Amino acid sequence: MHHGTLLCLDGRQRLVFILGEIFGVSDEVGAEIVEVAPVNFRQILSRARRDLYEYLRGNCSLVNPDAPCRCVKKTRAFIQGGFVDPRKLQFTSDYQRKVRTWPTTGPAS
């Protein structure tokens, strides 16, 4: 999965998904980081998985051969929005800084 795909999730879902699915932290540790109860962490993770799957099923030809590939359109929109540097096709340093400081500045969605 391309990490940019995670942008279909809101900021909190993205954080919970990364913690739970990518880093494999327990619901107790994840809940402490996100400042929710473990049961809420599991619920947010479950919804994030579902939302990500639904997004991919409708928008990714690798997951569903009948779905159109939208990577080009999504990337173009991120470039136009100033989130992606068109020369490197990577997130801009300003956007990366915003994501890194999310716990103090609010969701980066």
N, C-alpha and C positions, 0 to 999 in steps of 0.2 A: 504494500500500500504506500502510495506517495504521501508524505507528511502534509502536503498542502490540502489533501482530502479532508483532514481534520477540521478545516475551516468551515465545513458544513455544520459543525457543532457549535453551540454557544461556548463562551469562555469557561464556564464551570464544568460543563460536560467534557470539554476538551481536556481540562486539567485532570478530571477524574479518570477519563479514558487512558490518558498517558500514564498516570500513576498505577491504575489497576491492570490495564491490559498490556502496556508496553514494559513498564518496570516491574509489574507483578507484585506490588505492595499489598499487604493484607488490608482487609476492610478497616481494621482497628487503626493501623498506621495512616492509611489514606484519609479516614474520617478525621483524625487529629490534624492532619495537614490542611484539609479543606474546612475544618471547623464545623463538622456535622456529626450526627450520630452514625455509628457503623451501619445501621439498617438503612439510613438515608444515603450513605455512600454507595451501598450495594444497589439501591434503587436508581440512583443517578447513573451508575455504571451500566446497569441493565438498559436504561432508556438511551444512553449514548450508543451502546452497541446496536440497538434496534434502529435508532435514527441514522446511524452511519450505514448500516446495511440497506435500509430503505433508500437512502440517497444513492448509494452505489448501484443498487438494483435498477434504479431509474435513469442513472446518468453515466454508467461506466460499461463500455462494451466488453471489458475484460471479465466482469462479473455476470453480465447478461448480454449475450451476443445480439439480442434484438434492440438493445439500448444504444443510442448514439454516443459517440465519444465527445465529451464537452471540455476536455482539457484545454484546447486552444482558446475557446471562448472564455473560460474561467481565468486562464493566465492573462489574456488580453485585458480583462476587467481589472485584475489585480495590478497590472502595469498602469492602466489609466487611473486607478485609484491611488497610485503612489506607494503601494505595498510591496511591489516587486520591481527590482532593477532590471530594465530590459536588456542591458548589456551582459549581465551575468545570469539572468533568470533565477535569481535568489531574492529572498526577502530583503528589503532595504534595512540599513542599520537603524533608522528611526523606528521602523515597525518592530524589529527585533528587540530594541530597547523597551518599547511599549509592552511587548509580551513578557519580557523579563521582569518588569516592575509591576505586573498585573496585581499581585496581592495588595499593593498600596495604592494603585491608581484606578482599580476597577477592571472589569472584563475587557479583554482586547478583541471583542467581536464586532 
